[in-house]
Amino acid sequence: MNISSRDHHIFEEVARGNGLLRWYAIADSAQQKALPFAIQQPGFKARCLFDSSQRSPVAAQTPHLAEIGSPLNKNAAWRWISNHRRVEACITVIATELDFKCLWNHLSICTECTLPDGDAIFLAFWDPAVLGSLIGQPDDHTLHVKGPVLRSAQKNALFRNLKNWWYWDRLGTTHSIDVTENKATYEAFPIRLSQDQVDDLVEGSVPDHILYYIESNQPTLISDFAPSHRYEFIVQSLAKAREIELSSMKDLVNFVCLKLIYRKRIHQEKIVIDAFEKLFRRELAFHDLIDQLP
């Protein structure tokens, strides 16, 4: 992730246009262990959104709200964000007139939503990839589930009293969220998800689960892919797997692994070509595919 000079210019223009804005980051410690401490500054507040004490085991795996000051000051927090060039979506930036306590109260309430059966789960808007799907960010082409997952009144509840919100996707591209929708209707907290919304959120996490499994258990299969290209390969392979109605995580992982093993041979070797063509014509069951391959 990096903030280009153009990006920082955008932040500075917003700051110059409204001197009353306060600037915050939502920093995900689970995805970047240096957070939130890497962006904390003397005299600036930071607090776990789950209200766990700093440096506790829970806080080390959860999101934090941190004051980062105006981008016009180009302080240590902004320099860290600017220099953090790994393709690792782990931070979002908010501009609002709310003070720290009010914003923390709002975001901490937003962390929880309910399932159709009434059980409570976390709404992981602090994860930029999840946030993009939740709101249906139109210019984020890295999203597996395009969204929006949330209904208009639910987005309004999340955006309440925010002036600007930005995030970086998996490829380090900056996205500015439109938080100025018609806010006449707000859904009460906790937000209640429909089964379709739950299904979309589950589907959105599938590529990451598959990638994590392969990187942890079969790393040589994907080691020659640049980290920034791995997720894209998984998503493209998933689309093909869905064509033949594979649904279990075991089958999806195995399908992606076969795609990695055979790579170009799928389009070059007759025996491999024939086997995969039979699979997609539904003349061959997936669990029988391996017996047809050399």
Beta strands, then each sheet from edge to edge (+ up, - down):
strand 1: 22-28
strand 2: 46-48
strand 3: 63-67
strand 4: 91-96
strand 5: 112-114
strand 6: 120-122
strand 7: 162-168
strand 8: 174-177
strand 9: 191-192
sheet 1: 2+ 3- 1+ 4- 7+ 8-
sheet 2: 6+ 5- 9-
end
